[in-house]
Amino acid sequence: MRFTSFPEGGQETMSTVRDCPVIVCDGLSTVNFIYSGLDYIHGGQLKEFGQAVADFVQKFEEYGARLVFFFDGTLMPVKNATWIKRRSNELYDAIDLLDQLESGNLTASSLGPNRMICLPIGIREVFFYVLRYVCKCEFRIAVKDCDEEIARYAKNMNCFAILSQDTDFVIYDSASYNRHRHSDMNYDSDSTAEDGDWTKPVRINALSRDFHLRLLDTRPGYRPNFYYLPEKIASFIRRSNVKNLQAIAYRIFGNRAYTSLIRDSIYSYDLTIEDVDATSVDDKTGWSRILARAKELCISSNLSSSIYQILAFSIIYAGSNYEDYRKKDLPLTREVLSNLRRKIYGILLYEKPLTDGERCHYVEELVAGSPDSLCPGMKVEPLMPSEGEHPGLLELWDGVGKEAEDRRWNLIGEVLKLNKVQLETLRELEPRLIKVVITLVYVIVRIMKFGCY
């Protein structure tokens, strides 16, 4: 699927729709589109990329459109299996490249555009900076499924279009004037609207199955003409009865047990279903207020989505591509930073109430240590800060003034076991260096004091 473009006569169309039509952009798709053609290496062309982003936004503003960007943030636990599979495949690809590099057989074709696609470190930060401070664009971090949030926002705000490379938006009933341009077919939302919303998810399931060969002319000596496939599938669905999903499941998958999957697929794209917050908590301890504030900060990109993930779901994801986990000359990153992560979990979950029967909290770590280390994840117990040292997350996030700043640094000193001189040295650093230096200080102090991590 190509990057979504304006319909023919888009400028005139927008001027008749509203004074300032809003276009919702899939952030990751936009980054990939703008950066396409450049090297996927660490230390990439950040300055040139930043200018390209500004030019991209300016082009739409010249047409009178306002862009709103959405970025993937929180990964919903129901997608764990998919995430694990993708990260594991990437790790195996990395091992293959590392073997070629060590043997001296690495070639240019091994680093082709579709191999180990990993945007340079800093690209996301540059993109955020340019959008916020240069282009003054609105952008949000998704705290649920990003595609669903984009579609729901486009529908609720009556947006002009959605820019994305994801075919899911063909299914959603979202933007009123969107148009998706494919490399293999054109989708016309008006001509297919009469099919009914339930047919779109089913059509996508049908397109991905081998059963469609039976819909085409496969007589001996004839090759199936896939040009007519979408039309044949649409005809099959029109003749089908939505009340008999079992028959549809059997025809598509050859198994009636898949009925529930088709039903769930239909419901997952129905934006009329009320959006329920699975992280909402009804308690008297203040934890619900903490979650609500964390969600606000995450959406506005003022809080890491990884932190919100730990608070809301007690899980963390970290898949690394460029570490050879088979070698033992150096300790694995996962092991080196294990206790530091547990200390961070302790700070984040210090105020979370235990449920009946719980002795302590646990965080599931999906942190790469080998291709097989992600499944299943490892559950670890947080290391809580000392009694009286934690001022509370709301104070850590929103507290102002010297006293609030002192409490933040005292907590860091207590967690890292630093003396006053070391702590004051850290406080004098530029903000952009603090996180990196704290990590290095932690590792060095652990080695010097304990000879381990």
N, C-alpha and C positions, 0 to 999 in steps of 0.2 A: 504493500500500500504506500502510495506516495504521500508526501506531506500535504495536508489539506490546504486548498487554495480558495480564493474568493470565487464565487460564481461569475460568469460572464456579466459584465456591467455591474460589478460589485459596488463601485463607488456610487453610482446612481441609486442602486438598490438600498444602500445604507442611508443615503440622504432622505429617502422616503420612509424609512422605518422609524427613525427617531433622531433627535438632535445629536446624540452621542452613543452610537451603538456599541455594545460591549461584546468583546470576543474573549472567550475563555481558552487559555492555552495550557496544554499538558507540558509542564516544565521540563521533564526529562526528554520528551520528544523534541522540544524546542532546542535544548542544549545539543542533542545529537545532530539535529538538522543543521544548526549554525556551525558546529565544529566539524561537520563531515568533510572529509578530504584532507584534514590535517593529521599529523602523526599522533597516535595514541600512546604517548610516552609520558613519563613523569617529568615535570618541569616543562609543560607545554607552552604554547604561544598565548600566554595569558593576556598580554597587553592587546594583541591583535584581536583576540576573542572578545575582550571587553568592548572594543570599538565596534565589532561586528554586531554585538548585542544591541548597542545603542542605535546603530543604523537600522537594525531589524525593527525595533520599536518605532523609530521615527517614520519609517515607511507607512506603517499602519496609521500613525497619528496624522500623516499628510492626507489620508483618506477620511479622516474624521472619526476614526475608531479608537476606543480605549481598550487596552489589553489587561486582563487579569490572569495571573499565573497561579497554577496549583502544582505542588511538588509532593512526591512520595515522601512519607515520613514514617508513620507507625505501620508496622506489618501486623495484620490481624493474625492471631494464632491459628485460625483455620487454614492459613496458607503456609504453615510450617513445612509441610511435605514438599510443596513446590519449591520453596526457597532452598531447602536442603538439597534437593535434586540438582538445582541450577548451580549452587555453590560447589557441590561435589564434582560436577562435570567441569567446572572452571579449574578446580584444583588438579584434576587429571590432565587437563590441557596444559596447565603451568608446569607440571612434572615433565611432560613430553618436551616442552620448550627448553626447560632447564637441562634435560639430558642432551638435547641437540647442542646447546651452548657449551656444555662441558666436553662433549666429544669433538667439537669444532665443526659440526655439520649444520649449524644454523644458517639458513638461507633467507633471502628477502621474501620468498613465497611463504616461509613459515610465519612471517609477521604480517600477513595479508590483512586487508581491512576487516575481514570477518573473523579473525582469529584473536582471541584474548582481548576483546574490546574493553578497554579500561581507560576511562577519561583521566587526564592528568590530575594529580592532586591540586586542589585550589580552584578548579573550574567552577564548582558549585558556589564557592565563596565569592568569586569574581562576579558570577551571574547575579547573586543576591545583591552585592554591593551596587552594581550598575543599575539594576532594576529599582532599588530603594532610593539611592542618593543621586544618581544621574538622571534616570528616566522618570522618577517619582511614580513608579507603577505599583499597583496593589498586587501583593502575592501572599499566598497562604501555604502552610504545610498541612498536609492531610493527616488527620488523626484516625481515619478509618480507611476503607478502600479508596484510593485516589480517583479511580475512574468513576466510582459512584458519586463521590463528592463533586467532581467536575460536572457530571450530568445533572445532579440535583441542583447545583448552583445555577447552571445554565437554564434549567426549567423554571426555578423559582424567580430568577431575576429577568426572565424573558430575554435572554441573550441572543445576539445576532448569529453567532456561530461558535463552533468548537474547533480549535486547531490541535490536531493530534495525529499520530501514526498508528493509533490503536483501533482495530476494527470493532471493539466493543461499543463504540459510540454510534455505530450503525444500528445497533439493537435498541439502545436507550431512546425513549421518547423524551428528548430534552430540548435542545435549541430549536426554535421554530423555523429558522431560515438557514439551517446548516446544510452543507452539501459536501459529500465525501467523494474524492476522486481516487479511484483505484487504478493499478496498473493493468488489471485484468477485466474489470467490469465497472460500470457506473451504477451507483445506487440512487434511485429517485424516491425520496421519502413520500412524495405525494401519490405516486402511482401504486405504492405498496401499502398505503395507510389502511386501505379497505380490508387488508388481510386480517387485521386484528393484532394487538400487541403480543399475544401469546405465540404467534407464528414465528417471530424473529429469532428468539433463542432456539426454537426447534429447528429452524432453517440452518442455523450455524452448526448445530449438532449433526444435521444431515449432511452438510457439506464436508464434514471431516471424516465421514465413514465410507467404507468400501461398498456399502449397499447401493450407492448411487449408480454403480455399473449396471445394475439390473434395470435401471430406469432408461438406459441408453440402448441403442441398437448394437448388439454385440454378436451378430450373426457371423458364422465362419467366413474369414476373409475380409471382414470389415473391422476397422478400428473405431472405437467409440469417439464421438464428436463431443468433446467437453464444452464446446461453446454453448450448447443447449442445456447444460447441466443445471444452472440456477433456475431456468424456466421449468425444467422437469420437476425439480424439487419443490418449487412453489406450487406447481399443479398438484403434486402428491399431498402437500400439506392442506391445500384448499379442500381436497376431497376427504381429508381426515376429520375425525370428530374429536374436538378438544376434550370432551368428557371421557374419551376412551384412550387415555395416555398409555395404558398397558399395550394396546395394539400398536401404537406408534413406537413405543420402546422396543417391542419385539421386531418390528419391521426395520428399524434403524440399527439397533444393537444386536438383535438376535436373542435378546434376553429380557423378559418382563421385569426382572429385578431392577432394571435401570429406570423404572417408572419414576421413583422418587427423585432421581438425579435430574430428570427432565423437568419435573414439577419445581424442584428447588431452583433450577436454572431460570425458569419462567419468572418465579417470584423475585429472584435476585435482581432482575432488570426492571421491576415494577416500581417506579418512583412514586406511585400513589400510596404505597405502603408507608406507614408512619416510621420515621427515622428514630429508632430507639437507641439510647446511649447505653451500651453494655457496661460501661465503666462507672455508671452512677451508683452511689452508695448512700443508703439511708442509715446514718449513724449519728451518735451524739458526741463523738470524739473529735470532730473537726476534720476528719480525714476526707470527707466529701468536699469540703471547701478547698483543701489542698489539691485534690484531683481536678476540681473545676479551674483553679488558678493555673495549675500546670498545663491544662488543656489550652487555656487562653494564651499562655506564653509560648507554647509549642506552635500553635496555629500562626502566630505572628513572627515566628522564627527567633524568638528571644530565649528559647529553651530547647536544648537538644531533643530530638525525637527519641533518641535512645533512653534518655532520662524519663520521658513520659512513658515509654514502653515498660520500663522497670516498675514505675509507680502504678500503672494501670493493669499490667498483665504479669508482672514478676518474671520477665523473660528478657534476654538480651541476645542480639544477633551480631556476629562479627566473622565474616568470611574473608580470609586473606588469600591473595593469589600468588604472591611472589616470594614465598618462603618455602624452602625445600625441607619438608618435615621429615624426610628420611635420614638426614644427616644429624649427627649427634655432637658435632664439634662445638656448637653453641646451643644454649637452652632455647626452647621454643618460646615465642612471644607470649603464647597463651599461659605458659607456666611462670614466666618472669613477672607478669602483671596480675597474676591470680589473686594474691592477697590485697593488692591495691584495688582491684575491682570489688572484692568483698567488703573493703572499707567504704567504698562509694555506696554499695548497696545498703550498708548499715546506716549511713547518713540519710539516704533517701527513704528507708523503711522504718526509721526510728520511731515515728509517730503512728505508724499503721497498727490498728488494733488486731490482736490475734483472734481468730475464730475459735469456736468451741472445739476442744480437742487438740488444738495446735500448741506445740511446745515452743516453736520459733518459726520465723519466716524462712522461705527458701526462694532462690532465684534460679530459673533454668537457664543455663549457659549454652547457647549454640555458637561456640567459639572454635574456629578451626584449629586443629592440632594435627590433623592428618585427613586424608580423603574420607576415612570412615569415622572420624571423631564427631561428626555432626549428628549422627543418628545412632542411638538416641542422644538427646542433650543431657548434660550433667547438671544435677541440682546441687547448689552449694548454699551454705548458711552464711548470711551477712555477718560481718564483724562490726558490732555496734560501738559507737563512741562512748567514752566514759560518762557516767552519770553527771548531769549538770553542765556539760560542755556544749550540748546541742541547743541552740536558741530557737529551733523550729524552722521548718522549710519556708513558711510565709515570711518570717523575719529575714532569712537568708536571701530570699528573692527580692523582697520589696522594702526591706529596712533601709533607711537613709540616715546620713550623718556619721560622725566619727565613731560613736559607740557601736552602731550596727556594723561598720567596717571592721572594727576591732574584734567583734564577736566572730565574724567570718574567718579572719586570719587566725584567731585563737583556736578555732575548730580545725583548721588546716594544720596548725602546729601540733595539736594533740594527736591527730590522725597519723601524721608523718613522724612524730616523736622528734621535733626540732627544738633546739634551744632558741633563746630570744635573739641572739646575734644572727643565726641562720634565718629566722623568720623575718627579721627586719631587712636582711639582704634580699629576700624574695619580694618583699613589698615594694622595693625600689625599682623593680624591673618594669619594663614596658608591658602593658596588658597582653599584647600579642605573644609574648614570650613565656608568660607565667605557666600555662598548662604544660608546655614541653619541658620547662626546667623542673617543675614539680615532679613530673614522671621520672626524669633523670635523677633527681635528688633522692627520690624514694628508692630506686634501684641501687644507687651507690651506698646509701645509708644501710640498707639491708645487707649488702655484701660486706661492708666494713664491720658492722656490729655482730652479724650472725653468720656470715660466711655462706648465706643462702638467700633465697628470695622469699 
